[in-house]
């Protein structure tokens, strides 16, 4: 397994991974049959944002993490994370490695914060994000509707480059 940037020419492999994850878990935003493949749109998204993936020896993608950054000046310091790993690849440290590489990239890029949302009942994911250093900032009440029930989401974030900003204000 390799952790590498996802290139535009890997759009189909990325879509296949996303679709499989949608089918395996209820915690992704898309229902299993809701995601459709628009190759040009996905290629453009890969070009404009940060995508990293878990790749097999045959270049299949079995996990991904994307960071979306707004072009708006007031919020271009924020990266919004979407991530997923297919079930059979869980508990192998792959998501941790993707996040570690992403945090390094965010530091080089000069981002101030990374953020994500997670359904409150997805306790393993919440604990994982907390272990990585994400903090809960708030609750988005009844933001997800599935299985005839409303679910809350947690807003979580991680601040980036705080030490270097402190150093520059001290000197």
Legacy VTK file of the C-alpha trace (Angstrom):
# vtk DataFile Version 3.0
C-alpha trace
ASCII
DATASET POLYDATA
POINTS 171 float
0.000 0.000 0.000
1.184 3.473 -0.881
-0.053 6.859 0.325
0.212 9.238 -2.645
-1.401 12.232 -4.248
-4.287 11.324 -6.524
-3.749 12.572 -10.081
-6.455 13.727 -12.509
-5.919 10.611 -14.647
-6.982 8.518 -11.630
-10.499 10.005 -11.510
-12.191 6.705 -12.418
-10.269 4.776 -9.735
-11.167 7.459 -7.177
-14.838 7.325 -8.144
-14.821 3.517 -7.827
-13.384 3.852 -4.315
-15.914 6.517 -3.308
-18.801 4.432 -4.640
-17.621 1.349 -2.733
-17.323 3.319 0.516
-20.824 4.769 -0.032
-22.119 1.197 -0.241
-20.258 -0.001 2.846
-21.118 2.662 5.402
-24.058 4.818 6.375
-21.757 7.621 7.500
-20.855 9.033 4.092
-23.058 11.837 2.794
-24.055 9.979 -0.368
-26.508 7.093 -0.294
-25.242 4.007 -2.164
-27.053 4.861 -5.431
-26.871 8.640 -5.207
-23.321 9.337 -6.436
-22.975 9.664 -10.209
-19.788 9.755 -12.246
-18.967 12.960 -14.071
-15.375 12.416 -15.152
-14.705 15.993 -16.247
-16.099 17.443 -13.012
-14.084 15.043 -10.848
-10.907 15.737 -12.832
-11.411 19.467 -12.303
-12.012 18.898 -8.579
-8.791 16.859 -8.302
-6.883 19.645 -10.070
-8.299 22.430 -7.863
-8.089 20.690 -4.480
-5.768 18.381 -2.548
-6.454 14.661 -2.939
-4.375 11.927 -1.377
-5.129 8.229 -1.535
-4.246 4.740 -0.424
-3.154 2.885 -3.549
-2.588 -0.809 -4.084
0.181 -2.386 -6.145
-2.264 -2.445 -9.084
-3.050 1.285 -8.579
-6.542 0.708 -7.233
-7.558 3.390 -4.744
-8.887 1.925 -1.486
-9.025 5.094 0.596
-8.918 8.838 0.026
-8.755 12.165 1.771
-9.566 15.443 0.066
-9.043 18.996 1.259
-11.222 21.637 -0.342
-10.111 25.250 -0.148
-12.320 28.176 -1.039
-11.095 30.760 -3.507
-12.783 33.479 -1.421
-10.124 35.658 0.241
-11.702 35.675 3.694
-11.787 31.875 4.029
-8.955 30.609 1.825
-6.944 29.781 4.960
-9.368 26.922 5.764
-9.242 23.394 4.365
-12.413 21.300 4.572
-11.712 17.561 4.771
-13.671 14.658 3.291
-12.298 11.164 3.798
-13.083 7.474 3.600
-11.375 4.086 3.575
-12.954 0.851 2.373
-13.848 -1.484 5.230
-11.270 -4.190 4.555
-8.489 -1.592 4.915
-9.587 -0.277 8.339
-7.281 -0.551 11.373
-4.053 -0.684 9.358
-2.897 2.874 10.062
-3.674 4.024 6.509
-6.049 6.834 7.488
-3.526 8.061 10.051
-0.830 8.178 7.367
-3.139 10.077 4.991
-3.868 12.629 7.714
-0.173 12.976 8.602
0.697 13.706 4.964
-2.244 16.091 4.697
-1.197 18.040 7.779
2.347 18.399 6.378
0.869 19.605 3.084
-1.413 22.081 4.907
1.578 23.473 6.814
3.534 23.971 3.569
0.468 25.513 1.933
0.127 27.985 4.803
-3.366 26.948 5.858
-4.510 28.119 9.288
-7.094 25.430 9.998
-8.406 22.083 8.837
-12.022 21.247 9.553
-14.532 18.469 9.069
-17.923 17.291 10.224
-18.808 13.863 11.564
-22.111 12.327 12.633
-22.213 12.215 16.429
-23.091 8.500 16.491
-19.918 7.629 14.542
-17.956 7.238 17.775
-14.923 5.455 16.256
-14.415 8.331 13.796
-14.860 10.992 16.499
-12.248 9.268 18.704
-9.904 8.892 15.722
-10.122 12.587 14.843
-9.584 13.559 18.482
-6.519 11.292 18.627
-5.139 13.174 15.615
-5.615 16.498 17.429
-8.967 17.681 16.091
-11.149 19.471 18.633
-14.941 19.598 18.774
-16.143 23.148 18.155
-19.878 22.668 18.079
-22.902 20.685 17.042
-24.869 21.014 13.838
-28.262 19.829 15.077
-30.421 17.502 12.977
-28.294 18.114 9.893
-28.442 14.544 8.540
-31.617 12.625 7.789
-31.297 8.882 7.254
-33.153 5.774 8.289
-36.221 7.903 9.131
-34.272 9.751 11.819
-32.435 13.062 12.191
-28.808 12.980 13.331
-26.530 15.688 14.672
-23.050 16.358 13.320
-20.008 17.591 15.197
-17.953 20.452 13.815
-14.305 19.560 14.412
-11.142 21.474 13.580
-7.393 21.448 13.914
-5.344 24.622 13.954
-2.241 24.618 11.744
0.958 26.663 11.958
0.250 28.049 15.430
3.847 27.660 16.641
5.325 29.529 13.686
2.770 32.317 14.071
3.637 32.636 17.774
7.367 32.729 16.975
6.850 35.548 14.473
4.875 37.667 16.960
7.376 37.191 19.789
10.487 38.269 17.812
LINES 1 172
171 0 1 2 3 4 5 6 7 8 9 10 11 12 13 14 15 16 17 18 19 20 21 22 23 24 25 26 27 28 29 30 31 32 33 34 35 36 37 38 39 40 41 42 43 44 45 46 47 48 49 50 51 52 53 54 55 56 57 58 59 60 61 62 63 64 65 66 67 68 69 70 71 72 73 74 75 76 77 78 79 80 81 82 83 84 85 86 87 88 89 90 91 92 93 94 95 96 97 98 99 100 101 102 103 104 105 106 107 108 109 110 111 112 113 114 115 116 117 118 119 120 121 122 123 124 125 126 127 128 129 130 131 132 133 134 135 136 137 138 139 140 141 142 143 144 145 146 147 148 149 150 151 152 153 154 155 156 157 158 159 160 161 162 163 164 165 166 167 168 169 170
